[in-house]
């Protein structure tokens, strides 16, 4: 095999491997839309059987149904105006995202930890903390 073909094969292999790593976990658009619009159902459909949920230092592990009700109550009291992802990272089958949620009652920092099980991405942990900045 000549040098040009070897180089092309190596580059193709590298791009293929990188693309596999890059698409392991994507942040579901439904989750982003759910935070923007205050629709707990859009977020909670990515909860597994249980989820670690923290809202303003109240931390516990809840069933997906309980966590959805708590999130609905949060959105009812804090009508969202906007939500943006400001940072994301991770590797393998875990990914985190940090976002800013602007509500009628102030700003919140949202931290999401996603895990992948088979072909399914789910929210393992959700933190909502008042942003005093």
MIMIMAR-695798 format. One record per atom (N, C-alpha, C): x, y, z; residue in three letters; atom name; residue number from 1. Coordinates in steps of 0.2 Angstrom, whole numbers, padded with zeros to 4 digits. Example, Ala and Ser with C-alpha at 12.3 -4.5 7.8 and 13.67 -1.06 7.14 Angstrom:
+-------+-------+-------+------+------+-----+
:    px :    py :    pz : code : site : pos :
+-------+-------+-------+------+------+-----+
:  0066 : -0028 :  0039 :  ala :    N :   1 :
:  0062 : -0022 :  0039 :  ala :   CA :   1 :
:  0066 : -0016 :  0039 :  ala :    C :   1 :
:  0064 : -0011 :  0035 :  ser :    N :   2 :
:  0068 : -0005 :  0036 :  ser :   CA :   2 :
:  0064 :  0000 :  0039 :  ser :    C :   2 :
+-------+-------+-------+------+------+-----+
END
This chain:
+-------+-------+-------+------+------+-----+
:    px :    py :    pz : code : site : pos :
+-------+-------+-------+------+------+-----+
:  0004 : -0006 :  0000 :  unk :    N :   1 :
:  0000 :  0000 :  0000 :  unk :   CA :   1 :
:  0005 :  0006 :  0000 :  unk :    C :   1 :
:  0003 :  0011 : -0004 :  unk :    N :   2 :
:  0007 :  0017 : -0005 :  unk :   CA :   2 :
:  0006 :  0022 :  0001 :  unk :    C :   2 :
:  0010 :  0027 :  0002 :  unk :    N :   3 :
:  0010 :  0031 :  0008 :  unk :   CA :   3 :
:  0003 :  0035 :  0008 :  unk :    C :   3 :
:  0001 :  0037 :  0002 :  unk :    N :   4 :
: -0005 :  0041 :  0001 :  unk :   CA :   4 :
: -0011 :  0037 :  0003 :  unk :    C :   4 :
: -0012 :  0031 :  0001 :  unk :    N :   5 :
: -0017 :  0027 :  0003 :  unk :   CA :   5 :
: -0017 :  0025 :  0011 :  unk :    C :   5 :
: -0011 :  0024 :  0014 :  unk :    N :   6 :
: -0010 :  0023 :  0021 :  unk :   CA :   6 :
: -0013 :  0029 :  0025 :  unk :    C :   6 :
: -0011 :  0035 :  0023 :  unk :    N :   7 :
: -0013 :  0041 :  0026 :  unk :   CA :   7 :
: -0020 :  0042 :  0026 :  unk :    C :   7 :
: -0023 :  0041 :  0020 :  unk :    N :   8 :
: -0030 :  0042 :  0019 :  unk :   CA :   8 :
: -0034 :  0037 :  0023 :  unk :    C :   8 :
: -0032 :  0031 :  0024 :  unk :    N :   9 :
: -0035 :  0026 :  0028 :  unk :   CA :   9 :
: -0034 :  0028 :  0035 :  unk :    C :   9 :
: -0029 :  0030 :  0037 :  unk :    N :  10 :
: -0028 :  0032 :  0044 :  unk :   CA :  10 :
: -0032 :  0038 :  0046 :  unk :    C :  10 :
: -0033 :  0043 :  0042 :  unk :    N :  11 :
: -0037 :  0049 :  0043 :  unk :   CA :  11 :
: -0044 :  0047 :  0043 :  unk :    C :  11 :
: -0046 :  0042 :  0039 :  unk :    N :  12 :
: -0053 :  0040 :  0039 :  unk :   CA :  12 :
: -0055 :  0036 :  0045 :  unk :    C :  12 :
: -0050 :  0032 :  0047 :  unk :    N :  13 :
: -0051 :  0028 :  0053 :  unk :   CA :  13 :
: -0052 :  0033 :  0059 :  unk :    C :  13 :
: -0047 :  0038 :  0060 :  unk :    N :  14 :
: -0048 :  0043 :  0065 :  unk :   CA :  14 :
: -0054 :  0047 :  0065 :  unk :    C :  14 :
: -0057 :  0049 :  0060 :  unk :    N :  15 :
: -0063 :  0052 :  0059 :  unk :   CA :  15 :
: -0069 :  0048 :  0061 :  unk :    C :  15 :
: -0069 :  0042 :  0059 :  unk :    N :  16 :
: -0074 :  0037 :  0061 :  unk :   CA :  16 :
: -0074 :  0036 :  0069 :  unk :    C :  16 :
: -0068 :  0035 :  0072 :  unk :    N :  17 :
: -0068 :  0033 :  0079 :  unk :   CA :  17 :
: -0070 :  0040 :  0083 :  unk :    C :  17 :
: -0068 :  0046 :  0081 :  unk :    N :  18 :
: -0070 :  0052 :  0084 :  unk :   CA :  18 :
: -0078 :  0053 :  0083 :  unk :    C :  18 :
: -0080 :  0051 :  0078 :  unk :    N :  19 :
: -0088 :  0052 :  0077 :  unk :   CA :  19 :
: -0091 :  0047 :  0081 :  unk :    C :  19 :
: -0089 :  0041 :  0082 :  unk :    N :  20 :
: -0092 :  0037 :  0087 :  unk :   CA :  20 :
: -0092 :  0039 :  0094 :  unk :    C :  20 :
: -0087 :  0042 :  0096 :  unk :    N :  21 :
: -0086 :  0045 :  0103 :  unk :   CA :  21 :
: -0091 :  0051 :  0104 :  unk :    C :  21 :
: -0091 :  0055 :  0099 :  unk :    N :  22 :
: -0095 :  0061 :  0099 :  unk :   CA :  22 :
: -0102 :  0060 :  0100 :  unk :    C :  22 :
: -0105 :  0055 :  0097 :  unk :    N :  23 :
: -0112 :  0054 :  0097 :  unk :   CA :  23 :
: -0115 :  0049 :  0102 :  unk :    C :  23 :
: -0110 :  0047 :  0107 :  unk :    N :  24 :
: -0113 :  0042 :  0112 :  unk :   CA :  24 :
: -0119 :  0045 :  0116 :  unk :    C :  24 :
: -0118 :  0051 :  0118 :  unk :    N :  25 :
: -0124 :  0054 :  0122 :  unk :   CA :  25 :
: -0125 :  0061 :  0119 :  unk :    C :  25 :
: -0131 :  0063 :  0117 :  unk :    N :  26 :
: -0133 :  0069 :  0115 :  unk :   CA :  26 :
: -0138 :  0072 :  0120 :  unk :    C :  26 :
: -0138 :  0078 :  0121 :  unk :    N :  27 :
: -0143 :  0081 :  0126 :  unk :   CA :  27 :
: -0150 :  0081 :  0122 :  unk :    C :  27 :
: -0155 :  0078 :  0124 :  unk :    N :  28 :
: -0161 :  0077 :  0121 :  unk :   CA :  28 :
: -0164 :  0084 :  0120 :  unk :    C :  28 :
: -0166 :  0086 :  0114 :  unk :    N :  29 :
: -0169 :  0093 :  0113 :  unk :   CA :  29 :
: -0176 :  0094 :  0117 :  unk :    C :  29 :
: -0179 :  0088 :  0119 :  unk :    N :  30 :
: -0185 :  0088 :  0123 :  unk :   CA :  30 :
: -0184 :  0091 :  0130 :  unk :    C :  30 :
: -0178 :  0089 :  0132 :  unk :    N :  31 :
: -0176 :  0092 :  0139 :  unk :   CA :  31 :
: -0175 :  0099 :  0139 :  unk :    C :  31 :
: -0171 :  0101 :  0134 :  unk :    N :  32 :
: -0170 :  0109 :  0133 :  unk :   CA :  32 :
: -0177 :  0112 :  0132 :  unk :    C :  32 :
: -0181 :  0110 :  0128 :  unk :    N :  33 :
: -0187 :  0113 :  0127 :  unk :   CA :  33 :
: -0192 :  0113 :  0133 :  unk :    C :  33 :
: -0191 :  0107 :  0137 :  unk :    N :  34 :
: -0195 :  0107 :  0144 :  unk :   CA :  34 :
: -0193 :  0112 :  0148 :  unk :    C :  34 :
: -0187 :  0114 :  0149 :  unk :    N :  35 :
: -0184 :  0119 :  0154 :  unk :   CA :  35 :
: -0186 :  0126 :  0151 :  unk :    C :  35 :
: -0186 :  0127 :  0144 :  unk :    N :  36 :
: -0188 :  0133 :  0141 :  unk :   CA :  36 :
: -0195 :  0135 :  0143 :  unk :    C :  36 :
: -0200 :  0130 :  0142 :  unk :    N :  37 :
: -0207 :  0131 :  0142 :  unk :   CA :  37 :
: -0210 :  0129 :  0149 :  unk :    C :  37 :
: -0206 :  0126 :  0154 :  unk :    N :  38 :
: -0209 :  0124 :  0160 :  unk :   CA :  38 :
: -0213 :  0118 :  0160 :  unk :    C :  38 :
: -0212 :  0113 :  0155 :  unk :    N :  39 :
: -0216 :  0107 :  0154 :  unk :   CA :  39 :
: -0212 :  0101 :  0157 :  unk :    C :  39 :
: -0214 :  0100 :  0163 :  unk :    N :  40 :
: -0210 :  0094 :  0167 :  unk :   CA :  40 :
: -0210 :  0088 :  0163 :  unk :    C :  40 :
: -0216 :  0086 :  0160 :  unk :    N :  41 :
: -0217 :  0080 :  0156 :  unk :   CA :  41 :
: -0211 :  0079 :  0151 :  unk :    C :  41 :
: -0209 :  0084 :  0148 :  unk :    N :  42 :
: -0204 :  0084 :  0143 :  unk :   CA :  42 :
: -0197 :  0082 :  0146 :  unk :    C :  42 :
: -0196 :  0084 :  0152 :  unk :    N :  43 :
: -0190 :  0083 :  0155 :  unk :   CA :  43 :
: -0190 :  0076 :  0159 :  unk :    C :  43 :
: -0196 :  0074 :  0162 :  unk :    N :  44 :
: -0197 :  0068 :  0166 :  unk :   CA :  44 :
: -0197 :  0062 :  0162 :  unk :    C :  44 :
: -0198 :  0062 :  0155 :  unk :    N :  45 :
: -0199 :  0056 :  0151 :  unk :   CA :  45 :
: -0192 :  0053 :  0150 :  unk :    C :  45 :
: -0186 :  0057 :  0152 :  unk :    N :  46 :
: -0180 :  0055 :  0152 :  unk :   CA :  46 :
: -0177 :  0052 :  0159 :  unk :    C :  46 :
: -0181 :  0052 :  0164 :  unk :    N :  47 :
: -0180 :  0049 :  0170 :  unk :   CA :  47 :
: -0180 :  0042 :  0170 :  unk :    C :  47 :
: -0176 :  0038 :  0173 :  unk :    N :  48 :
: -0176 :  0031 :  0174 :  unk :   CA :  48 :
: -0181 :  0030 :  0179 :  unk :    C :  48 :
: -0181 :  0024 :  0182 :  unk :    N :  49 :
: -0186 :  0022 :  0187 :  unk :   CA :  49 :
: -0185 :  0027 :  0193 :  unk :    C :  49 :
: -0179 :  0029 :  0195 :  unk :    N :  50 :
: -0178 :  0034 :  0200 :  unk :   CA :  50 :
: -0173 :  0039 :  0198 :  unk :    C :  50 :
: -0173 :  0045 :  0201 :  unk :    N :  51 :
: -0168 :  0050 :  0199 :  unk :   CA :  51 :
: -0166 :  0054 :  0205 :  unk :    C :  51 :
: -0160 :  0056 :  0206 :  unk :    N :  52 :
: -0157 :  0060 :  0211 :  unk :   CA :  52 :
: -0159 :  0067 :  0209 :  unk :    C :  52 :
: -0163 :  0070 :  0213 :  unk :    N :  53 :
: -0166 :  0077 :  0212 :  unk :   CA :  53 :
: -0164 :  0082 :  0218 :  unk :    C :  53 :
: -0161 :  0087 :  0216 :  unk :    N :  54 :
: -0160 :  0092 :  0221 :  unk :   CA :  54 :
: -0163 :  0099 :  0219 :  unk :    C :  54 :
: -0167 :  0102 :  0223 :  unk :    N :  55 :
: -0169 :  0109 :  0222 :  unk :   CA :  55 :
: -0168 :  0113 :  0228 :  unk :    C :  55 :
: -0164 :  0118 :  0227 :  unk :    N :  56 :
: -0162 :  0122 :  0232 :  unk :   CA :  56 :
: -0160 :  0119 :  0239 :  unk :    C :  56 :
: -0155 :  0114 :  0238 :  unk :    N :  57 :
: -0153 :  0111 :  0244 :  unk :   CA :  57 :
: -0157 :  0105 :  0247 :  unk :    C :  57 :
: -0163 :  0104 :  0244 :  unk :    N :  58 :
: -0167 :  0099 :  0246 :  unk :   CA :  58 :
: -0166 :  0093 :  0241 :  unk :    C :  58 :
: -0162 :  0088 :  0244 :  unk :    N :  59 :
: -0159 :  0083 :  0240 :  unk :   CA :  59 :
: -0162 :  0076 :  0242 :  unk :    C :  59 :
: -0164 :  0072 :  0237 :  unk :    N :  60 :
: -0167 :  0065 :  0238 :  unk :   CA :  60 :
: -0167 :  0061 :  0232 :  unk :    C :  60 :
: -0168 :  0055 :  0233 :  unk :    N :  61 :
: -0169 :  0050 :  0227 :  unk :   CA :  61 :
: -0176 :  0049 :  0227 :  unk :    C :  61 :
: -0179 :  0051 :  0221 :  unk :    N :  62 :
: -0186 :  0050 :  0220 :  unk :   CA :  62 :
: -0188 :  0045 :  0214 :  unk :    C :  62 :
: -0194 :  0042 :  0215 :  unk :    N :  63 :
: -0196 :  0039 :  0209 :  unk :   CA :  63 :
: -0197 :  0044 :  0203 :  unk :    C :  63 :
: -0198 :  0041 :  0197 :  unk :    N :  64 :
: -0198 :  0046 :  0191 :  unk :   CA :  64 :
: -0205 :  0050 :  0192 :  unk :    C :  64 :
: -0210 :  0046 :  0195 :  unk :    N :  65 :
: -0217 :  0050 :  0195 :  unk :   CA :  65 :
: -0216 :  0055 :  0201 :  unk :    C :  65 :
: -0213 :  0054 :  0206 :  unk :    N :  66 :
: -0213 :  0059 :  0212 :  unk :   CA :  66 :
: -0208 :  0065 :  0209 :  unk :    C :  66 :
: -0203 :  0063 :  0206 :  unk :    N :  67 :
: -0198 :  0069 :  0203 :  unk :   CA :  67 :
: -0202 :  0073 :  0198 :  unk :    C :  67 :
: -0206 :  0070 :  0194 :  unk :    N :  68 :
: -0210 :  0074 :  0189 :  unk :   CA :  68 :
: -0215 :  0079 :  0193 :  unk :    C :  68 :
: -0218 :  0076 :  0198 :  unk :    N :  69 :
: -0223 :  0081 :  0202 :  unk :   CA :  69 :
: -0219 :  0086 :  0205 :  unk :    C :  69 :
: -0213 :  0085 :  0208 :  unk :    N :  70 :
: -0209 :  0090 :  0211 :  unk :   CA :  70 :
: -0207 :  0095 :  0206 :  unk :    C :  70 :
: -0205 :  0093 :  0200 :  unk :    N :  71 :
: -0203 :  0098 :  0195 :  unk :   CA :  71 :
: -0209 :  0102 :  0192 :  unk :    C :  71 :
: -0214 :  0099 :  0192 :  unk :    N :  72 :
: -0221 :  0103 :  0190 :  unk :   CA :  72 :
: -0222 :  0108 :  0195 :  unk :    C :  72 :
: -0221 :  0107 :  0201 :  unk :    N :  73 :
: -0222 :  0112 :  0206 :  unk :   CA :  73 :
: -0217 :  0117 :  0206 :  unk :    C :  73 :
: -0211 :  0115 :  0205 :  unk :    N :  74 :
: -0206 :  0120 :  0204 :  unk :   CA :  74 :
: -0207 :  0125 :  0198 :  unk :    C :  74 :
: -0209 :  0122 :  0192 :  unk :    N :  75 :
: -0211 :  0126 :  0186 :  unk :   CA :  75 :
: -0217 :  0131 :  0188 :  unk :    C :  75 :
: -0222 :  0128 :  0192 :  unk :    N :  76 :
: -0228 :  0132 :  0193 :  unk :   CA :  76 :
: -0226 :  0138 :  0197 :  unk :    C :  76 :
: -0221 :  0137 :  0202 :  unk :    N :  77 :
: -0219 :  0143 :  0206 :  unk :   CA :  77 :
: -0214 :  0147 :  0203 :  unk :    C :  77 :
: -0211 :  0145 :  0198 :  unk :    N :  78 :
: -0205 :  0148 :  0194 :  unk :   CA :  78 :
: -0206 :  0148 :  0187 :  unk :    C :  78 :
: -0211 :  0152 :  0184 :  unk :    N :  79 :
: -0212 :  0151 :  0177 :  unk :   CA :  79 :
: -0206 :  0153 :  0173 :  unk :    C :  79 :
: -0204 :  0148 :  0169 :  unk :    N :  80 :
: -0198 :  0149 :  0165 :  unk :   CA :  80 :
: -0199 :  0155 :  0159 :  unk :    C :  80 :
: -0193 :  0159 :  0158 :  unk :    N :  81 :
: -0193 :  0164 :  0153 :  unk :   CA :  81 :
: -0188 :  0162 :  0148 :  unk :    C :  81 :
: -0182 :  0158 :  0150 :  unk :    N :  82 :
: -0177 :  0156 :  0145 :  unk :   CA :  82 :
: -0173 :  0151 :  0148 :  unk :    C :  82 :
: -0170 :  0147 :  0144 :  unk :    N :  83 :
: -0165 :  0142 :  0146 :  unk :   CA :  83 :
: -0160 :  0141 :  0141 :  unk :    C :  83 :
: -0154 :  0141 :  0143 :  unk :    N :  84 :
: -0148 :  0140 :  0139 :  unk :   CA :  84 :
: -0143 :  0135 :  0142 :  unk :    C :  84 :
: -0140 :  0131 :  0138 :  unk :    N :  85 :
: -0135 :  0127 :  0140 :  unk :   CA :  85 :
: -0128 :  0131 :  0139 :  unk :    C :  85 :
: -0124 :  0131 :  0145 :  unk :    N :  86 :
: -0118 :  0135 :  0145 :  unk :   CA :  86 :
: -0112 :  0131 :  0144 :  unk :    C :  86 :
: -0113 :  0125 :  0147 :  unk :    N :  87 :
: -0107 :  0120 :  0147 :  unk :   CA :  87 :
: -0109 :  0113 :  0146 :  unk :    C :  87 :
: -0105 :  0109 :  0143 :  unk :    N :  88 :
: -0107 :  0102 :  0143 :  unk :   CA :  88 :
: -0100 :  0098 :  0142 :  unk :    C :  88 :
: -0100 :  0092 :  0145 :  unk :    N :  89 :
: -0094 :  0088 :  0144 :  unk :   CA :  89 :
: -0096 :  0081 :  0146 :  unk :    C :  89 :
: -0091 :  0077 :  0147 :  unk :    N :  90 :
: -0091 :  0070 :  0149 :  unk :   CA :  90 :
: -0088 :  0065 :  0144 :  unk :    C :  90 :
: -0088 :  0059 :  0146 :  unk :    N :  91 :
: -0085 :  0054 :  0141 :  unk :   CA :  91 :
: -0088 :  0047 :  0142 :  unk :    C :  91 :
: -0087 :  0043 :  0138 :  unk :    N :  92 :
: -0090 :  0036 :  0138 :  unk :   CA :  92 :
: -0097 :  0037 :  0138 :  unk :    C :  92 :
: -0101 :  0034 :  0143 :  unk :    N :  93 :
: -0108 :  0033 :  0143 :  unk :   CA :  93 :
: -0111 :  0038 :  0148 :  unk :    C :  93 :
: -0107 :  0043 :  0150 :  unk :    N :  94 :
: -0110 :  0049 :  0155 :  unk :   CA :  94 :
: -0108 :  0055 :  0151 :  unk :    C :  94 :
: -0113 :  0060 :  0153 :  unk :    N :  95 :
: -0112 :  0067 :  0150 :  unk :   CA :  95 :
: -0116 :  0071 :  0155 :  unk :    C :  95 :
: -0113 :  0077 :  0156 :  unk :    N :  96 :
: -0116 :  0082 :  0160 :  unk :   CA :  96 :
: -0117 :  0088 :  0156 :  unk :    C :  96 :
: -0122 :  0092 :  0158 :  unk :    N :  97 :
: -0124 :  0099 :  0155 :  unk :   CA :  97 :
: -0125 :  0103 :  0161 :  unk :    C :  97 :
: -0123 :  0110 :  0160 :  unk :    N :  98 :
: -0124 :  0115 :  0165 :  unk :   CA :  98 :
: -0128 :  0120 :  0161 :  unk :    C :  98 :
: -0134 :  0123 :  0164 :  unk :    N :  99 :
: -0137 :  0128 :  0160 :  unk :   CA :  99 :
: -0140 :  0133 :  0165 :  unk :    C :  99 :
: -0142 :  0139 :  0162 :  unk :    N : 100 :
: -0145 :  0144 :  0165 :  unk :   CA : 100 :
: -0152 :  0144 :  0164 :  unk :    C : 100 :
: -0156 :  0144 :  0169 :  unk :    N : 101 :
: -0163 :  0145 :  0169 :  unk :   CA : 101 :
: -0166 :  0152 :  0171 :  unk :    C : 101 :
: -0169 :  0156 :  0167 :  unk :    N : 102 :
: -0171 :  0162 :  0169 :  unk :   CA : 102 :
: -0179 :  0161 :  0170 :  unk :    C : 102 :
: -0181 :  0163 :  0176 :  unk :    N : 103 :
: -0188 :  0163 :  0178 :  unk :   CA : 103 :
: -0191 :  0169 :  0180 :  unk :    C : 103 :
: -0197 :  0170 :  0181 :  unk :    N : 104 :
: -0201 :  0176 :  0183 :  unk :   CA : 104 :
: -0198 :  0177 :  0191 :  unk :    C : 104 :
: -0196 :  0173 :  0194 :  unk :    N : 105 :
: -0194 :  0174 :  0201 :  unk :   CA : 105 :
: -0186 :  0174 :  0202 :  unk :    C : 105 :
: -0182 :  0174 :  0197 :  unk :    N : 106 :
: -0175 :  0174 :  0197 :  unk :   CA : 106 :
: -0172 :  0169 :  0193 :  unk :    C : 106 :
: -0165 :  0168 :  0194 :  unk :    N : 107 :
: -0161 :  0164 :  0189 :  unk :   CA : 107 :
: -0159 :  0158 :  0193 :  unk :    C : 107 :
: -0159 :  0152 :  0190 :  unk :    N : 108 :
: -0157 :  0146 :  0193 :  unk :   CA : 108 :
: -0151 :  0143 :  0188 :  unk :    C : 108 :
: -0147 :  0139 :  0192 :  unk :    N : 109 :
: -0142 :  0135 :  0188 :  unk :   CA : 109 :
: -0144 :  0128 :  0188 :  unk :    C : 109 :
: -0144 :  0125 :  0182 :  unk :    N : 110 :
: -0147 :  0118 :  0181 :  unk :   CA : 110 :
: -0141 :  0114 :  0179 :  unk :    C : 110 :
: -0140 :  0108 :  0183 :  unk :    N : 111 :
: -0135 :  0104 :  0182 :  unk :   CA : 111 :
: -0138 :  0097 :  0180 :  unk :    C : 111 :
: -0137 :  0094 :  0175 :  unk :    N : 112 :
: -0140 :  0088 :  0173 :  unk :   CA : 112 :
: -0134 :  0083 :  0172 :  unk :    C : 112 :
: -0135 :  0077 :  0174 :  unk :    N : 113 :
: -0130 :  0071 :  0173 :  unk :   CA : 113 :
: -0134 :  0066 :  0169 :  unk :    C : 113 :
: -0132 :  0065 :  0163 :  unk :    N : 114 :
: -0135 :  0060 :  0159 :  unk :   CA : 114 :
: -0131 :  0053 :  0159 :  unk :    C : 114 :
: -0134 :  0048 :  0158 :  unk :    N : 115 :
: -0131 :  0041 :  0158 :  unk :   CA : 115 :
: -0134 :  0038 :  0152 :  unk :    C : 115 :
: -0131 :  0033 :  0149 :  unk :    N : 116 :
: -0134 :  0029 :  0143 :  unk :   CA : 116 :
: -0134 :  0022 :  0145 :  unk :    C : 116 :
: -0139 :  0019 :  0144 :  unk :    N : 117 :
: -0140 :  0012 :  0145 :  unk :   CA : 117 :
: -0143 :  0008 :  0139 :  unk :    C : 117 :
: -0139 :  0005 :  0136 :  unk :    N : 118 :
: -0141 :  0002 :  0129 :  unk :   CA : 118 :
: -0141 :  0008 :  0124 :  unk :    C : 118 :
: -0147 :  0008 :  0121 :  unk :    N : 119 :
: -0148 :  0014 :  0116 :  unk :   CA : 119 :
: -0152 :  0020 :  0120 :  unk :    C : 119 :
: -0153 :  0019 :  0126 :  unk :    N : 120 :
: -0157 :  0024 :  0130 :  unk :   CA : 120 :
: -0153 :  0029 :  0134 :  unk :    C : 120 :
: -0154 :  0035 :  0133 :  unk :    N : 121 :
: -0151 :  0040 :  0137 :  unk :   CA : 121 :
: -0156 :  0042 :  0142 :  unk :    C : 121 :
: -0154 :  0043 :  0148 :  unk :    N : 122 :
: -0158 :  0045 :  0154 :  unk :   CA : 122 :
: -0155 :  0050 :  0158 :  unk :    C : 122 :
: -0159 :  0054 :  0162 :  unk :    N : 123 :
: -0156 :  0058 :  0167 :  unk :   CA : 123 :
: -0155 :  0055 :  0174 :  unk :    C : 123 :
: -0149 :  0054 :  0176 :  unk :    N : 124 :
: -0147 :  0051 :  0182 :  unk :   CA : 124 :
: -0148 :  0056 :  0188 :  unk :    C : 124 :
: -0146 :  0062 :  0187 :  unk :    N : 125 :
: -0146 :  0067 :  0192 :  unk :   CA : 125 :
: -0148 :  0074 :  0189 :  unk :    C : 125 :
: -0152 :  0077 :  0193 :  unk :    N : 126 :
: -0154 :  0084 :  0191 :  unk :   CA : 126 :
: -0154 :  0089 :  0197 :  unk :    C : 126 :
: -0150 :  0094 :  0196 :  unk :    N : 127 :
: -0149 :  0099 :  0202 :  unk :   CA : 127 :
: -0152 :  0106 :  0199 :  unk :    C : 127 :
: -0156 :  0109 :  0203 :  unk :    N : 128 :
: -0158 :  0116 :  0202 :  unk :   CA : 128 :
: -0156 :  0120 :  0208 :  unk :    C : 128 :
: -0152 :  0125 :  0207 :  unk :    N : 129 :
: -0150 :  0129 :  0212 :  unk :   CA : 129 :
: -0150 :  0136 :  0211 :  unk :    C : 129 :
: -0153 :  0140 :  0215 :  unk :    N : 130 :
: -0154 :  0147 :  0215 :  unk :   CA : 130 :
: -0147 :  0150 :  0213 :  unk :    C : 130 :
: -0147 :  0155 :  0208 :  unk :    N : 131 :
: -0141 :  0158 :  0205 :  unk :   CA : 131 :
: -0141 :  0165 :  0208 :  unk :    C : 131 :
: -0137 :  0167 :  0213 :  unk :    N : 132 :
: -0137 :  0173 :  0216 :  unk :   CA : 132 :
: -0133 :  0179 :  0212 :  unk :    C : 132 :
: -0131 :  0177 :  0206 :  unk :    N : 133 :
: -0126 :  0182 :  0203 :  unk :   CA : 133 :
: -0131 :  0187 :  0199 :  unk :    C : 133 :
+-------+-------+-------+------+------+-----+
END
